[in-house]
Amino acid sequence: MSDPRIAQLEQQLAGLAARNQELEAQVAAIHGQQAAASQARVKAVKTGGKWLIPLLDRSKVVKSFGELAETVGAMTGPREQWPTREDIVDRARLFMESCVRFTVRRRTSFWLFSMMAASIPFMQLWVVVQQNEIISNQNEFFEIQVHDVVSRSMTEGDRNARLMTGALLSRAKLTFLADVVDEAFDPELSGIYSTQGTKASKRRLEDAAFRGFLLRAVARGVLLRVDDDRDELVETAQPMMRKILVDAADRVPMLLRFGENNAELDPELSEQASNYLFQLGAVIRTYGRLARSEGLETEFAADLEPLLLRVAGLELQNNRFANPYRFSMDAVVLDASAEVELGDPEIDWEAGDRDIEAARKKGIEWLSETLASKGIDWDAFEQQL
């Protein structure tokens, strides 16, 4: 009987032999690929040499000329050693062909090199165009990232994140801020489509909360640019503040209605909604200063009138939002009484012996004369303040 260990060893040897043959085949294939690549390189070098050497070397021309000279020179010897007419013609033809071929190849090479040299500026221009396109795409992607960060901070972040985002927006380009306000205060975004929506106080307070920080960015953004070109400032800032006032004409009465049910309101959201009312007053004051400095009182009055028509006669007793509303409107009235323009220093109404009540009456008179609206109850508005 055969030893099973011997059979196992024979089986292992057979496996090793098969594996060895497989490895040898792989090595041979690799050597074959390397040889083919080497032959290709040699062929490329030879092909290039066939083109370049004749272009740079006149050996064939010289050689054919020498052969022609030897053939013709044989005619100086004995007559019987003279070359035949066919030999002279062949040598002359070979020499002329060499000259022509050399000339054609040289001019062709010069033409090719000239084309390559001429194409380099176009290639550089093409590269510059592609780079500009890449940079443009990167800028668009960066703007998308910025928009995403701003939107997330304003809607998902806490109060401090919204405050910092608003501060950064006030320092950003005013056109960028105008685009943000144009979309955020679009009437379609604040629409209410059911009776349940009119009672959704939490949702309405959230809507006002994040807009408050945008209002601060708008007011600060305009005040920080008092030294800029006024025509450009008016062109950018006026539509932005006009849209804010259009939105406020519906939002402020709704907030004051919710403020009557103080016990049902979320304290944190109520605080941020109060901030909206404070910042709305800052925007109105800034718009009024811009209007007085640029002769736009009529446009300012037309934009402010819808808001005053809806809030002037409201009862504010025991209203959660009465104090921020009064503070904002009082600041607007006092600004109007002093006829403060854009860029003028702030007035400290608590300093000295200023008569605030007289200033308030004068401000209301200025507003009533400027607005010239018969639908606003100015007496009730004065009682609110």
Salt bridges, closest charged atoms under 4 A:
ASP3 OD2 - ARG5 NH2 3.33
GLU22 OE1 - ARG19 NH1 3.32
GLU67 OE1 - ARG91 NH1 3.12
GLU97 OE2 - ARG93 NH1 3.01
ASP148 OD2 - ARG152 NE 3.05
GLU156 OE1 - ARG152 NH1 3.67
ASP182 OD1 - LYS243 NZ 2.72
GLU206 OE2 - LYS202 NZ 2.62
ASP207 OD1 - ARG203 NE 3.61
ASP207 OD2 - ARG204 NH2 3.13
ASP247 OD2 - ARG251 NE 2.84
ASP250 OD1 - ARG310 NH1 2.47
GLU271 OE1 - ARG320 NH2 3.96
GLU294 OE2 - ARG230 NH1 2.89
ASP303 OD2 - ARG242 NE 3.04
ASP330 OD1 - ARG360 NE 2.57
ASP335 OD2 - ARG285 NE 3.64
ASP335 OD2 - ARG289 NE 2.66
GLU346 OE1 - ARG285 NH2 3.11
GLU346 OE2 - ARG289 NH1 2.90
GLU357 OE2 - ARG360 NH1 2.81
GLU382 OE2 - LYS361 NZ 2.74
